[in-house]
Amino acid sequence: MADKAPEKKGRVSALKSFTKAIKRSPKIMRKALKGAKQRMKVGKNKAHSELEGAEDNGWIFKDEDIGAGVNYKVKYLGSVEVDFDASSSSNNQEHAQKAMRALRAYTKGQPQAVPKLVLTVSVGSIELKSLDGKKVIMRHSTTRIAYSTVDAENPKLFGYVGMVKDTNLTLCHIFKCKNAKQGYEMTFVCAQAFDLNFRSWQSDRTKALEKAESSEGGDIEPTKAWQKKADEKKASGASFVLVVV
């Protein structure tokens, strides 16, 4: 487990390092899709956006829908420690895909079925809940999430990377979607939520900070996560061990 850092310092450093990654989240997903060389246009307005069936705001959903939260049925495969490089979206994509594929290979060999849950994406957070919505299993404020993505080879695998509270540890939380279309859509919805959150910081930083502090107080980390073995953290192809977060 990573050493704990002061609460204030951790939040500020997370915001500084994650801001650029949040703005690049759609770009990371486009790399996974192996799309056009030119940057895909999203957001601003319907005429500007290249998303099929875009709303007037240029995204898949209206801003108020993201504010309320958009729900997706998923299978939670687990969480894996990954490296995070605020200056390189391609490196981050590689780290996330490696984690996704390793965890998928592991879960395929397990006898027990992976239960279906509900993942809710909103402006302030991403929450994993029971199907009836009564139990929150995992929750991460948007201010602690670096980016979301899909696996280029298997886009049914969706993941988002966030910093564990009070630590320098970053985990990739990995889910299996119903189909590739859902995986792609979830990534764009996350990008829209990140964009709305980022704009709130631009318009009123003091108010946004108050909301972030209040939201982060309700965050819930996974009870267990796969982390690199301590003696292999610097070696390529490091193996993982399941530990209590």
Backbone hydrogen bonds, N-H to C=O, Kabsch-Sander energy under -0.5 kcal/mol:
donor,donor_aa,acceptor,acceptor_aa,energy
5,A,166,D,-1.7
10,G,6,P,-2.6
11,R,7,E,-2.0
12,V,8,K,-2.4
13,S,9,K,-2.6
14,A,10,G,-2.0
15,L,11,R,-2.4
16,K,12,V,-2.4
17,S,13,S,-2.3
18,F,14,A,-2.4
19,T,15,L,-1.8
20,K,16,K,-0.5
22,I,18,F,-2.8
23,K,19,T,-1.9
24,R,20,K,-1.2
25,S,21,A,-0.6
25,S,22,I,-1.0
27,K,24,R,-0.7
28,I,24,R,-2.1
29,M,25,S,-1.9
30,R,26,P,-2.1
31,K,27,K,-1.8
32,A,28,I,-1.5
33,L,29,M,-1.8
34,K,30,R,-0.8
34,K,31,K,-0.7
35,G,30,R,-1.7
43,G,58,G,-1.7
45,N,43,G,-2.1
46,K,56,D,-1.4
49,S,45,N,-1.7
50,E,41,K,-3.1
54,A,51,L,-1.3
55,E,59,W,-3.3
58,G,55,E,-2.1
65,D,62,K,-0.7
66,I,62,K,-1.5
67,G,63,D,-2.0
68,A,64,E,-1.8
69,G,65,D,-1.9
70,V,121,V,-2.6
72,Y,119,L,-1.8
74,V,117,L,-2.5
75,K,176,K,-1.8
76,Y,74,V,-0.5
76,Y,115,P,-0.7
77,L,75,K,-0.7
77,L,174,I,-2.1
78,G,174,I,-1.3
80,V,172,C,-2.2
81,E,226,W,-3.3
82,V,170,T,-2.2
86,A,84,F,-0.5
88,S,85,D,-1.6
92,N,88,S,-1.7
93,Q,89,S,-2.3
94,E,90,S,-2.0
95,H,91,N,-2.4
96,A,92,N,-2.6
97,Q,93,Q,-2.6
98,K,94,E,-2.1
99,A,95,H,-1.9
100,M,96,A,-2.6
101,R,97,Q,-2.5
102,A,98,K,-2.0
103,L,99,A,-2.3
104,R,100,M,-2.5
105,A,101,R,-2.1
106,Y,102,A,-1.6
107,T,103,L,-2.7
108,K,104,R,-2.0
109,G,105,A,-0.6
109,G,106,Y,-1.0
110,Q,107,T,-1.5
117,L,74,V,-3.1
118,V,129,K,-2.8
119,L,72,Y,-3.2
120,T,118,V,-0.6
120,T,127,E,-3.2
121,V,70,V,-2.5
121,V,119,L,-0.6
122,S,120,T,-0.5
122,S,125,S,-2.4
123,V,66,I,-1.0
126,I,140,H,-2.3
127,E,120,T,-2.4
128,L,138,M,-3.3
129,K,118,V,-3.3
129,K,127,E,-0.5
130,S,135,K,-2.1
133,G,130,S,-1.9
137,I,128,L,-2.8
137,I,135,K,-0.7
138,M,128,L,-1.5
139,R,220,I,-2.5
140,H,126,I,-2.2
142,T,124,G,-2.4
144,R,141,S,-2.0
145,I,142,T,-1.7
146,A,144,R,-0.5
146,A,161,V,-3.3
147,Y,161,V,-0.9
149,T,159,G,-2.6
151,D,154,N,-0.6
151,D,157,L,-1.8
157,L,154,N,-2.6
158,F,156,K,-0.7
158,F,175,F,-2.5
159,G,149,T,-2.5
160,Y,173,H,-1.6
161,V,147,Y,-2.6
162,G,171,L,-2.2
163,M,144,R,-2.4
164,V,169,L,-2.9
167,T,164,V,-1.7
168,N,3,D,-0.5
171,L,162,G,-2.5
172,C,80,V,-3.4
173,H,160,Y,-2.9
173,H,171,L,-0.6
174,I,78,G,-2.9
174,I,172,C,-0.6
175,F,158,F,-3.1
176,K,75,K,-2.7
177,C,156,K,-3.4
177,C,175,F,-0.5
183,G,179,N,-1.6
184,Y,180,A,-2.5
185,E,181,K,-2.6
186,M,182,Q,-2.7
187,T,183,G,-1.5
188,F,184,Y,-1.9
189,V,185,E,-2.6
190,C,186,M,-2.3
191,A,187,T,-2.1
192,Q,188,F,-2.2
193,A,189,V,-2.3
194,F,190,C,-2.8
195,D,191,A,-2.3
196,L,192,Q,-2.3
197,N,193,A,-2.3
198,F,194,F,-2.7
199,R,195,D,-2.3
200,S,196,L,-1.5
201,W,197,N,-1.4
202,Q,198,F,-1.6
203,S,199,R,-2.0
204,D,200,S,-2.1
208,A,204,D,-2.4
209,L,205,R,-2.5
210,E,206,T,-1.9
211,K,207,K,-2.1
212,A,208,A,-2.4
213,E,209,L,-2.5
214,S,210,E,-2.1
215,S,211,K,-2.7
216,E,212,A,-3.0
217,G,213,E,-1.0
218,G,215,S,-1.9
219,D,216,E,-1.3
220,I,139,R,-1.6
225,A,243,V,-2.5
226,W,79,S,-3.2
227,Q,225,A,-0.6
227,Q,241,V,-2.8
229,K,239,S,-1.8
232,E,229,K,-2.3
233,K,229,K,-0.5
233,K,230,A,-0.8
235,A,232,E,-1.4
238,A,235,A,-0.9
241,V,227,Q,-2.9
243,V,225,A,-2.8
245,V,223,T,-1.0
